[in-house]
Amino acid sequence: MCAESVPKEIQSRAFFVVGGVGCIVNAVAAMWLFLTTLAPTFVFGIDSWIIGYFLLIIGLILASLGYLGTYCNYGSGVGAASFAIAIVVSVLFLSWTIWHIANYPFYYRYYEEYWHLLTYIWAIIYEIFFVMMILWAVTHITSRYFTDKPGLSLATGIMLIITAVFLEISSILSVVLMMFWRQYHGFQFVNIFELVWTFELVWILLFFTSEILAAILFFMMRIPESSAKPGY
């Protein structure tokens, strides 16, 4: 049974098309971030992660319109919340990236203090990012009957939840590492750092997969007829 209410007055498939494009951009950003995380000095250079985050910001804004479409077309309150929090996350990522770029001199002069501050701010933003992915997942699950592939929509929601879990673990481990890094030495420190690095790679790959699935679903979303009664 579909959990959505009645369609809204503003109905348009354009929301879903833009949302699908945004998910594709997110997938490209995820692959870029995966490569820069896997090898920071890859062909692109040491600071190439910045390009990945700008791509992610653009992708999140566009994808958020797809979730807004579930509200405008199906009356999904979760879809409206997904849109709102995606915009918040986009603004935070943009602010964080610009702040990081602007403070490069501070970074190199006060490396230890800056690293801690950056990590804590990053963790807070990623907590909100975590909530966003959960809301995206719930939106796909509750609107699955408006696609021709409800099973794929359910799988996308589950994939987003799994991605969010790995993101949360990565974020927590990063904060713990920053809090106690002075106590870690040699092999023990390397092990913890590699654990954080591994979880980060995993959630980025899962996010890539989730966004490809979400793009497919958005392109398949259909507009309910005004006389139709959703909820069957």
N, C-alpha and C positions, 0 to 999 in steps of 0.2 A: 504493500500500500504506500502511495506517495505521501510524504509528510508536508508537502507544500500546500498553500492556501489558494486563493484565486489569482488569476493573471492581473497585472496592473494595466493602467490605461496606456502607458508608453511601452509598446511592444515592438521590438526590432531584432532581427537576426544579426544586425551589424555588431551588437554587443559581443556576440559569440565569435564572430569572425575576428574582431580585434583581439579578443581574449585568446583565441587560438594562436594568432601571430605572436602575442606576448609570451605565451608558453614556449613557442619555438625559440624566441630570443632568450628566454630563461635557460633553455636547454643548451644553447650556444654559450651563454655565460657560464653555465655549470661546467661544460667541457673545458673552457678556457681556464677557469679557476682550478679545475682538476690538474691540468697540465702545469700550471704555475705552482701548485702545491706539491705536485710530484717532483718537479725540478725547478726551483725558484730562479735559477740562472738559465732557463730554457732559452730558445732562440730569441724570445721576445725581450729578455732583459730582466734585471732584478726587480724592477718595480712594475712589471707588466700586469700584476694582479689588479692594479688600478683600473685598467681597461675592462677587466672582468666584472668589477663592481659597477662600473658605469653601465655596462650591458645589462647587468642584473637589475639595476634601478629602472632602466627603460622597460625591461621585460615585466617587472612587477607592476608598473603603472598600467601597461597595456593589458596584462593578464587580469588585473583587478576589474577591468571593464567587463570581462567575461562573467565574473562573479556578480557584478552589478546587474548583468543581463538576466541572471536567474531570479533576481528580485523584480525587475521590471516586467519580465515575461511570465514568471511563475508565482510571484509573491513570496519568494524565499527570504525570510528574515535573516537567516544565516548567511545567505548570499550578500545581503546588504552589509552585514558585519564583516564579511570577508573582504569586500571592497574597501571599507573604511580602514581596516587595520593594515591592508596592503599599501594603502597610500601613506599611512603613518610609518611603516617600515621603510618605504622608499625614501621618504624625507630624512629619516634617521640614518640610513645608509649613505645618502648623499652628503649629509652634514658631517658624518664620521669620516668619509673619504676626503672631503675638502679640508677638514680640520687636520687630518693626518698629513696631507700634502703641505699645508701651510706651515706646519710645525716641524718640518724636516730639520732645520737648524737646531731647534730645541731637542729633537730626537737624538741627534749625534752628540750633542754636548752633555745631555743628561739621560743617557741611554737607559740606565736601570730604572729610574723613577718614571720615565716616559713609557717604558715597556709595561710596567705594572698598571699605570693609569689607562693605557690603551686597551689592555686586556680586560679590565673591569668594565669599561664602557662597551667594548665589543660584546662581552657576555650579556650585558643588559639588553642590548639591541637584539642579540640572538635569542634571548628569552621571548621577546615580542615576535620575532620571526618564527619561533616554535609555535606560539599560539596561532599565528597566521596560517601555518600549514595545517594545524588541526582543524581550524575553521574551513579551510579549503577542502579538506578531506570530508568533513561533515556535509558540506554543500554538494559535493559530487555524489555522496551516498544517498542523501535525501532527495536529490533531483534525478536519480538514475532512471526513473520511468519516463522521463521526457526525452530519452535518447533511444536509439534503436538497439543499443547494446548495454542493457542494465548491468550485466555481469562485468563488463569492462569498466563501467563507471564505479561499481563497487570495488573492483580491483585497484583502480586509481586512488580511491579514497583510502584504502588499506595501505597502499604503497606510500602515500603522503604521511600517514600516521607513523609508519616504520621509519621513514626519512626523518620525521620530527624527533623520534626517540633517539636515533643516532646523533642528530644534531645536538640534542640536550645532553647526551653523554659527553660528546666532544667539548661542549661549552663548560660543563662542570669540571671535567678533567683539566681544562686549560686554567680555570680559576684556581683549582687546587694546586696545580703546578706553580702558578705565580705566587701563591701564599707560602709555599714551603720550599721553593726552589733553592734557597740558601742552605737547606739541610740536606739536599741531595748532592751527591758527588759521584763523579766517574760513571761507572757502568749503570748504577741505579738511576741516575738522572737521565741517561740516554734511553733506558728502557721506558721510563714514564713519558718522555718526549715522543718516542716512537709510537707509544700507545695513543697519544693525543693525535698525532699525525695520521695514524691509520684510521681512527674513527672519523677524522675530517675527510679523508679521501672517500670513505665508504658513504657518508651522508651526501657528499657532492654527487657521487655516481647514482645514488638512489634518487636524488633530486632531479638529475638529468632524465632518468627513466620516467619518473612521475610526471614531469612536464611534457614529455613526448606523448604519454598517454592522455594527459589533460588536453593537449592540443587537438588530438584526434577526436576526443569527446566534444570539445567546443564546436568543432567543424560539423559534428553530427547532430548537435542540439536542434530541436525543431520548435517552432512557435506554435503554441496551442491555439486552436480556433476559439473565437470569442464565445461560441455557443458550447464549447466543450467544457466539461467539468473535470478538472484535474483532481486526482486523488483516487483514481481507480487502479 
